Amino acid sequence: MTTLSDRHILIVVENLPVPLDRRVWLEATTLVRAGYTVSVISPMGRGWDTVFEVIEGVNIYRHPAPPEAHSGAMAYAREYGSALRHWFRLARQIWQKHPFDVIQGCNPPDLIFLLALWYRPRGVRYMFDHHDVCPELFEAKFGKRGLLYSVMRVWERLSFATASVSMATNGSFRDIAITRGKMQSKDVFVVRSAPKIDHFLPAVGDRTFRKGAATVLGYVGVIGQQEGMDLLVEAADHLIRKLGQRDVHFIIIGFGPTRNEVIQHVKDLELEAHFTFTGALYDDDLLAVLNAIDIGLAPDPKNPMNDISTMNKVMEYMTLEKPVVQFDLTEGRVSAGDAAVYAQNNDPQDFACQINMLIGNYAMQQQMGGAGRKRVLDDLSWAHSEPQLLAAYARIFAKQNQNVSSASPKRARAR
C-alpha cells in the first residue's frame, strides 16, 4: 500500500535560495509535516551556500546562482541557460537516489516545464506554482513589450499546458490560469502567500532603529525596477519639505538590483538623515525592525503586474498590526481592506498626503493595525493556505493514479 512518505515531491525554484524564499519554505515544510518526502532545488546565495543539507526534514540541493538578467535577450539566455543546466543535473542526481512523483515548478522563469516534460514519460506530473505573471513582470521591469514579452507569453502558455494542477497566489492569478492558461477550474487552487502568525507577533521591536524620530515608516522587500522605490523617495521629499513633517525616519529593509540607485536618489535630495538602509534582514532581526516602525509602506506603482499581485510586505505589516499606505491596486485592496489608506495611483505627492494624514493620528493607526491583524487571523494566514496546498496535491495524485497504468517499466523498477 502506498503511503504519503512513498510520494516524493521535487520543488524547483530559481530566483531565491531556500529556505530564504518564504513561500516555498512554508510549502515544503507543510508537505513534510503532511507525510510527503520533499526535495528542493534552489540557487545558493545570501548565506545559504551549502551544496546539500536537510532542514526540518526537507532535502535541499543548491547550485551556484546564475547571473541575474536585467536587460537584453543574451543576458536572459545566460541566466536561464545556467539554471536549466543545474536543474537537469541535480534532478538526475535526486532521481538516482529516490525517484520523484511530482515536480513543482515555482516561477519565474516559466521554463521549469522543460524539466517536467523530460520526466513525464516516467510517470512524473507537473505542479505549476504560479508566483509571478512573467509577461507582465517583464513589461513592468522594462516599460515595454516587444519580442521577449511575446516569448514569455508562449512560455507561460506551455507551463499551464504541461501542468496537471496549478497553484495561484490569489484570485486574479486563478483567473489567468483558467483564461490564458486554459486550465479547468477544478485543477486550479488558490494558495496565498502569508506569514505564519505564530512567528510574526506584534512586539516593541528594536527602538534604536527609530533614530529618535517621532514617526518611523518602514519598507521591506525587493529594491528593483518595478517596486516603486523612486516614488517612495519622492513622497518622502514632499512629506518633509512641502508638508513640513521633519520628525520622521524611513527604514528600508531589503536588497535588489537598484538599491544603489535608490541610495543615490536619497543623497541627491539631501535626505540621508531621514533614511536608514539596513540591507537584507531575516527572522528575528527582521521582526525587531518591523515591530519598531509605526507605518508600513507599499509604493508598488499600478501596472498590469502589480495590480493583480499580492504583496508579501503588505501581509507582514498587517500581521504586525501596522497601518499600511499603498496605491489603489486591485489585489492590494483584496489583501488589506480597511488596514490601508490608498493613494492616487502612481502619485508620490498624494502618497505623502496619505502618510501625513496618519502621522499623529494614533487612534486611526491603532484601528487600522488591529483591523489588519484580525483580517490575517480570520482569513489570510498560512493556516488558511495549508488546506488548499494539500488539496492541490491530493488532486494531482488522484489524477496520477487515474493514469498509473501508463507508468513506464523503467520507473517501476526504479521504485
VEXDREN-2710 file (C-alpha; in Angstrom, 1 decimal):
% VEXDREN-2710
k/r/px/py/pz
1/MET/0.0/0.0/0.0
2/THR/1.4/3.4/-1.0
3/THR/1.9/5.9/1.9
4/LEU/2.5/9.6/1.7
5/SER/6.2/9.1/2.6
6/ASP/6.4/7.0/-0.6
7/ARG/5.3/10.0/-2.6
8/HIS/8.3/12.2/-3.4
9/ILE/7.9/15.8/-4.4
10/LEU/10.7/17.8/-6.1
11/ILE/10.3/21.6/-5.8
12/VAL/12.4/23.7/-8.2
13/VAL/12.9/27.4/-7.6
14/GLU/15.3/29.8/-9.5
15/ASN/15.2/33.3/-8.1
16/LEU/15.8/32.9/-4.4
17/PRO/17.6/30.4/-2.2
18/VAL/15.7/28.1/0.1
19/PRO/14.8/28.5/2.9
20/LEU/15.0/32.2/2.2
21/ASP/12.1/32.0/-0.2
22/ARG/9.4/32.1/2.4
23/ARG/6.5/30.9/0.3
24/VAL/8.5/27.9/-1.0
25/TRP/9.7/27.1/2.5
26/LEU/6.2/27.2/4.0
27/GLU/5.0/24.9/1.2
28/ALA/7.9/22.5/1.6
29/THR/7.7/22.2/5.4
30/THR/3.9/21.8/5.3
31/LEU/4.2/19.0/2.8
32/VAL/6.8/17.3/5.0
33/ARG/4.5/17.6/8.1
34/ALA/1.7/16.0/6.0
35/GLY/3.9/13.0/5.4
36/TYR/5.4/13.6/1.9
37/THR/9.1/13.3/1.1
38/VAL/10.2/16.6/-0.2
39/SER/13.4/17.7/-2.1
40/VAL/14.1/21.2/-3.3
41/ILE/16.5/22.5/-6.0
42/SER/17.4/26.2/-5.4
43/PRO/20.2/28.6/-6.1
44/MET/22.8/29.5/-3.5
45/GLY/23.1/33.0/-2.0
46/ARG/22.5/35.2/1.0
47/GLY/24.5/32.9/3.2
48/TRP/22.7/29.7/2.1
49/ASP/25.7/28.2/0.2
50/THR/25.8/24.6/1.3
51/VAL/25.5/22.3/-1.6
52/PHE/23.2/19.8/0.2
53/GLU/21.6/19.9/3.6
54/VAL/18.5/18.7/5.3
55/ILE/16.5/21.3/7.3
56/GLU/13.2/20.4/9.1
57/GLY/13.0/17.2/7.0
58/VAL/13.4/19.0/3.6
59/ASN/16.2/17.8/1.4
60/ILE/17.8/20.9/-0.1
61/TYR/20.1/20.7/-3.2
62/ARG/21.7/24.1/-4.1
63/HIS/23.6/25.2/-7.2
64/PRO/25.6/28.4/-7.9
65/ALA/23.3/31.3/-8.5
66/PRO/23.0/32.1/-12.2
67/PRO/23.9/35.7/-13.2
68/GLU/20.7/37.8/-12.9
69/ALA/19.5/39.3/-16.1
70/HIS/18.3/43.0/-16.1
71/SER/18.1/43.6/-19.8
72/GLY/18.6/42.0/-23.2
73/ALA/18.0/38.6/-24.7
74/MET/21.6/37.4/-24.2
75/ALA/21.5/38.3/-20.5
76/TYR/18.3/36.2/-20.1
77/ALA/19.8/33.4/-22.1
78/ARG/22.8/33.3/-19.8
79/GLU/20.7/33.3/-16.7
80/TYR/18.1/30.8/-17.7
81/GLY/20.6/28.6/-19.6
82/SER/22.7/28.3/-16.4
83/ALA/19.7/27.5/-14.3
84/LEU/18.5/24.8/-16.7
85/ARG/21.8/23.0/-16.7
86/HIS/21.7/22.9/-12.9
87/TRP/18.1/21.7/-12.7
88/PHE/18.7/18.8/-15.1
89/ARG/22.0/17.9/-13.3
90/LEU/20.5/17.9/-9.8
91/ALA/17.2/16.3/-10.8
92/ARG/19.1/13.4/-12.3
93/GLN/21.1/13.1/-9.1
94/ILE/18.0/13.1/-7.0
95/TRP/16.2/10.6/-9.3
96/GLN/19.0/8.1/-8.9
97/LYS/18.6/8.3/-5.1
98/HIS/14.8/8.4/-4.9
99/PRO/12.6/8.8/-7.9
100/PHE/10.1/11.6/-7.6
101/ASP/6.4/11.6/-8.5
102/VAL/5.7/15.3/-8.9
103/ILE/7.8/18.3/-10.0
104/GLN/6.6/21.6/-8.5
105/GLY/7.9/24.5/-10.6
106/CYS/8.0/27.9/-8.8
107/ASN/8.2/30.6/-11.4
108/PRO/9.9/32.9/-12.5
109/PRO/11.0/31.8/-15.0
110/ASP/8.3/29.9/-16.9
111/LEU/10.8/27.3/-18.0
112/ILE/10.6/24.6/-15.4
113/PHE/8.0/22.9/-17.6
114/LEU/11.0/21.7/-19.7
115/LEU/12.3/19.6/-16.8
116/ALA/8.8/18.3/-16.2
117/LEU/8.4/17.3/-19.8
118/TRP/11.7/15.3/-19.6
119/TYR/10.4/13.3/-16.7
120/ARG/6.8/12.9/-17.9
121/PRO/7.4/9.6/-19.7
122/ARG/8.5/8.2/-16.4
123/GLY/5.1/9.0/-14.8
124/VAL/6.1/12.3/-13.2
125/ARG/3.4/15.0/-13.2
126/TYR/3.9/18.8/-13.1
127/MET/2.5/21.2/-10.4
128/PHE/2.8/24.8/-11.6
129/ASP/3.3/27.1/-8.6
130/HIS/2.4/30.5/-10.2
131/HIS/4.3/33.1/-8.2
132/ASP/4.6/35.9/-10.8
133/VAL/2.9/36.8/-14.1
134/CYS/6.1/36.8/-16.0
135/PRO/4.9/38.6/-19.2
136/GLU/3.6/41.5/-17.1
137/LEU/6.7/41.3/-14.9
138/PHE/8.8/41.9/-18.0
139/GLU/6.6/44.8/-19.1
140/ALA/6.7/46.4/-15.6
141/LYS/10.5/45.9/-15.4
142/PHE/11.4/47.4/-18.8
143/GLY/8.3/49.5/-19.6
144/LYS/7.7/47.8/-23.0
145/ARG/6.6/44.6/-24.6
146/GLY/8.3/43.5/-27.8
147/LEU/9.8/40.1/-28.8
148/LEU/10.8/39.0/-25.3
149/TYR/7.3/39.7/-23.9
150/SER/5.8/37.6/-26.7
151/VAL/8.3/34.8/-25.9
152/MET/7.3/34.9/-22.2
153/ARG/3.6/34.6/-23.2
154/VAL/4.5/31.4/-25.0
155/TRP/6.4/30.0/-22.1
156/GLU/3.5/30.8/-19.7
157/ARG/1.1/29.0/-22.0
158/LEU/3.4/26.0/-22.2
159/SER/3.7/26.0/-18.4
160/PHE/0.0/25.7/-18.0
161/ALA/-0.3/23.2/-20.8
162/THR/2.2/20.9/-19.1
163/ALA/0.8/21.3/-15.6
164/SER/-1.7/18.7/-14.3
165/VAL/-2.6/21.1/-11.5
166/SER/-1.6/24.7/-10.8
167/MET/-1.5/26.8/-7.6
168/ALA/-2.3/30.5/-7.8
169/THR/-1.3/33.1/-5.2
170/ASN/-4.7/34.9/-5.4
171/GLY/-8.0/35.1/-7.3
172/SER/-6.5/37.2/-10.2
173/PHE/-3.8/34.6/-10.8
174/ARG/-6.5/31.9/-10.7
175/ASP/-8.4/33.7/-13.4
176/ILE/-5.3/33.8/-15.6
177/ALA/-4.8/30.1/-15.2
178/ILE/-8.3/29.4/-16.4
179/THR/-8.4/32.0/-19.2
180/ARG/-4.9/32.4/-20.6
181/GLY/-3.8/29.0/-19.3
182/LYS/-6.9/27.1/-20.4
183/MET/-6.9/25.1/-17.3
184/GLN/-10.0/23.5/-15.8
185/SER/-11.2/25.4/-12.7
186/LYS/-11.1/22.2/-10.6
187/ASP/-7.4/21.9/-11.3
188/VAL/-6.5/25.4/-10.1
189/PHE/-6.1/26.1/-6.3
190/VAL/-5.6/29.4/-4.6
191/VAL/-2.7/29.1/-2.2
192/ARG/-2.0/32.5/-0.8
193/SER/1.4/33.6/0.4
194/ALA/1.1/34.6/4.0
195/PRO/3.2/34.8/7.1
196/LYS/3.0/32.3/10.0
197/ILE/1.1/34.1/12.7
198/ASP/2.9/32.1/15.4
199/HIS/6.1/33.8/14.4
200/PHE/5.0/37.2/13.2
201/LEU/4.0/38.6/16.6
202/PRO/3.5/42.3/17.4
203/ALA/6.1/43.5/19.9
204/VAL/8.1/46.6/20.9
205/GLY/10.9/46.0/18.5
206/ASP/14.4/47.4/18.5
207/ARG/13.8/51.1/19.2
208/THR/17.4/52.1/18.3
209/PHE/16.3/51.9/14.6
210/ARG/13.9/54.8/15.2
211/LYS/16.8/57.2/15.5
212/GLY/14.8/59.3/17.9
213/ALA/12.1/60.2/15.3
214/ALA/8.5/60.7/16.4
215/THR/7.2/58.7/13.4
216/VAL/9.0/55.9/11.7
217/LEU/8.0/54.5/8.3
218/GLY/9.2/51.1/7.0
219/TYR/9.6/49.3/3.7
220/VAL/10.6/45.7/3.4
221/GLY/11.1/43.9/0.1
222/VAL/13.0/43.8/-3.1
223/ILE/14.6/47.0/-4.3
224/GLY/14.1/46.7/-8.0
225/GLN/12.8/48.5/-11.1
226/GLN/9.1/47.6/-10.5
227/GLU/8.8/48.2/-6.7
228/GLY/8.3/52.0/-6.9
229/MET/11.2/53.0/-4.7
230/ASP/11.7/56.2/-6.8
231/LEU/8.1/57.1/-5.9
232/LEU/8.8/56.4/-2.2
233/VAL/11.8/58.7/-2.2
234/GLU/9.8/61.4/-4.0
235/ALA/7.0/61.0/-1.5
236/ALA/9.5/61.4/1.4
237/ASP/10.8/64.6/-0.1
238/HIS/7.3/66.0/-0.4
239/LEU/6.4/64.9/3.1
240/ILE/9.4/66.5/4.6
241/ARG/9.9/69.7/2.6
242/LYS/6.3/70.6/1.4
243/LEU/4.2/69.1/4.2
244/GLY/6.7/70.0/7.0
245/GLN/6.9/66.6/8.6
246/ARG/10.6/66.7/9.6
247/ASP/10.5/64.5/12.6
248/VAL/10.2/61.3/10.5
249/HIS/12.6/58.5/9.6
250/PHE/12.4/55.9/6.8
251/ILE/13.8/52.4/7.3
252/ILE/14.4/50.5/4.0
253/ILE/14.9/46.7/4.5
254/GLY/15.9/44.5/1.6
255/PHE/18.2/44.0/-1.4
256/GLY/17.8/44.3/-5.1
257/PRO/19.4/45.5/-8.4
258/THR/18.5/49.2/-7.9
259/ARG/19.5/49.5/-4.3
260/ASN/22.5/51.7/-5.0
261/GLU/20.4/53.9/-7.3
262/VAL/17.8/54.5/-4.6
263/ILE/20.5/55.4/-2.1
264/GLN/22.0/57.9/-4.6
265/HIS/18.5/59.3/-5.2
266/VAL/18.2/59.9/-1.4
267/LYS/21.6/61.6/-1.4
268/ASP/20.7/63.8/-4.4
269/LEU/17.7/65.1/-2.5
270/GLU/19.8/65.5/0.7
271/LEU/17.6/63.2/2.7
272/GLU/20.3/60.9/4.1
273/ALA/19.5/62.0/7.7
274/HIS/15.9/60.7/7.2
275/PHE/16.8/57.3/5.8
276/THR/18.4/54.0/7.0
277/PHE/19.1/51.2/4.6
278/THR/19.5/48.0/6.6
279/GLY/20.2/45.6/3.8
280/ALA/18.6/42.2/3.9
281/LEU/17.2/41.1/7.3
282/TYR/15.7/37.7/8.3
283/ASP/13.8/36.0/11.1
284/ASP/14.2/37.7/14.5
285/ASP/16.3/40.6/13.0
286/LEU/13.6/41.4/10.5
287/LEU/10.9/41.3/13.2
288/ALA/12.9/43.5/15.5
289/VAL/12.9/46.3/12.9
290/LEU/9.4/45.9/11.6
291/ASN/8.0/46.0/15.1
292/ALA/9.8/49.3/15.7
293/ILE/8.1/51.1/12.8
294/ASP/4.7/52.9/13.0
295/ILE/3.5/52.7/9.4
296/GLY/4.2/50.2/6.6
297/LEU/4.8/51.5/3.1
298/ALA/4.0/49.7/-0.2
299/PRO/4.9/52.1/-3.0
300/ASP/4.4/49.5/-5.8
301/PRO/3.0/51.5/-8.7
302/LYS/-0.1/50.5/-10.6
303/ASN/0.8/48.5/-13.7
304/PRO/-0.5/45.3/-15.2
305/MET/1.7/43.1/-12.9
306/ASN/1.3/44.9/-9.6
307/ASP/-2.4/45.4/-9.9
308/ILE/-3.0/41.7/-9.8
309/SER/-0.2/40.7/-7.4
310/THR/-0.4/40.0/-3.7
311/MET/2.5/41.9/-1.9
312/ASN/4.1/39.9/0.9
313/LYS/5.2/43.1/2.6
314/VAL/1.5/44.2/3.0
315/MET/0.7/40.9/4.6
316/GLU/3.6/41.3/7.0
317/TYR/2.7/44.8/8.0
318/MET/-0.8/43.7/8.7
319/THR/0.2/40.7/10.7
320/LEU/2.3/43.0/13.0
321/GLU/-0.6/45.5/13.4
322/LYS/0.9/48.2/11.2
323/PRO/-1.3/50.5/9.2
324/VAL/-0.4/50.5/5.5
325/VAL/0.0/53.2/2.9
326/GLN/-0.2/51.9/-0.7
327/PHE/-1.5/52.8/-4.2
328/ASP/-5.0/51.6/-5.1
329/LEU/-4.2/48.2/-6.6
330/THR/-6.9/45.6/-7.2
331/GLU/-5.3/42.8/-5.1
332/GLY/-3.9/45.3/-2.7
333/ARG/-7.4/46.2/-1.7
334/VAL/-8.4/42.5/-1.5
335/SER/-5.5/41.9/0.9
336/ALA/-5.6/45.0/3.1
337/GLY/-9.2/46.2/3.1
338/ASP/-9.6/48.7/5.9
339/ALA/-6.0/48.2/7.1
340/ALA/-4.6/50.5/4.5
341/VAL/-5.1/54.0/3.1
342/TYR/-4.9/54.3/-0.7
343/ALA/-3.1/57.0/-2.6
344/GLN/-4.0/58.1/-6.2
345/ASN/-2.2/55.7/-8.4
346/ASN/1.5/56.4/-9.0
347/ASP/1.2/59.9/-7.5
348/PRO/4.0/60.4/-4.9
349/GLN/2.6/63.6/-3.6
350/ASP/-0.7/62.0/-2.8
351/PHE/1.2/59.1/-1.3
352/ALA/2.9/61.7/1.0
353/CYS/-0.5/63.2/1.8
354/GLN/-1.8/59.8/2.9
355/ILE/1.2/59.3/5.2
356/ASN/0.7/62.8/6.5
357/MET/-2.9/62.0/7.4
358/LEU/-1.8/59.1/9.6
359/ILE/1.1/60.9/11.3
360/GLY/0.0/61.8/14.8
361/ASN/-3.4/60.1/14.4
362/TYR/-2.7/57.3/16.8
363/ALA/-6.3/56.2/17.1
364/MET/-6.6/55.7/13.4
365/GLN/-3.2/53.9/13.3
366/GLN/-4.3/51.6/16.1
367/GLN/-7.7/50.9/14.5
368/MET/-6.2/50.1/11.1
369/GLY/-3.4/47.9/12.6
370/GLY/-6.0/46.0/14.6
371/ALA/-8.2/45.5/11.5
372/GLY/-5.2/44.2/9.6
373/ARG/-4.1/41.6/12.1
374/LYS/-7.7/40.5/12.5
375/ARG/-8.0/40.1/8.8
376/VAL/-4.9/37.9/8.7
377/LEU/-6.0/35.8/11.6
378/ASP/-9.5/35.3/10.2
379/ASP/-8.8/34.8/6.5
380/LEU/-5.3/35.2/5.2
381/SER/-2.7/33.5/7.5
382/TRP/-0.8/30.5/6.3
383/ALA/-3.1/28.3/8.3
384/HIS/-5.8/29.1/5.8
385/SER/-3.5/28.3/2.8
386/GLU/-2.3/24.9/4.1
387/PRO/-5.6/23.1/3.3
388/GLN/-5.5/24.4/-0.2
389/LEU/-1.9/23.3/-0.7
390/LEU/-2.8/19.8/0.5
391/ALA/-5.9/19.7/-1.6
392/ALA/-3.9/20.6/-4.7
393/TYR/-1.6/17.7/-4.0
394/ALA/-4.5/15.4/-3.3
395/ARG/-5.8/16.4/-6.7
396/ILE/-2.6/15.8/-8.6
397/PHE/-2.0/12.4/-7.1
398/ALA/-5.7/11.4/-7.8
399/LYS/-5.1/12.4/-11.5
400/GLN/-1.8/10.5/-11.5
401/ASN/-3.5/7.4/-10.1
402/GLN/-6.0/7.5/-12.9
403/ASN/-3.1/7.1/-15.3
404/VAL/-1.0/4.7/-13.3
405/SER/-1.1/2.1/-16.0
406/SER/0.9/4.4/-18.3
407/ALA/3.9/4.5/-15.9
408/SER/7.0/3.1/-17.7
409/PRO/8.6/-0.2/-16.7
410/LYS/11.8/1.7/-16.1
411/ARG/10.2/3.9/-13.5
412/ALA/8.5/0.9/-11.8
413/ARG/11.9/-0.8/-11.4
414/ALA/13.4/2.4/-10.0
415/ARG/10.7/2.5/-7.3
END
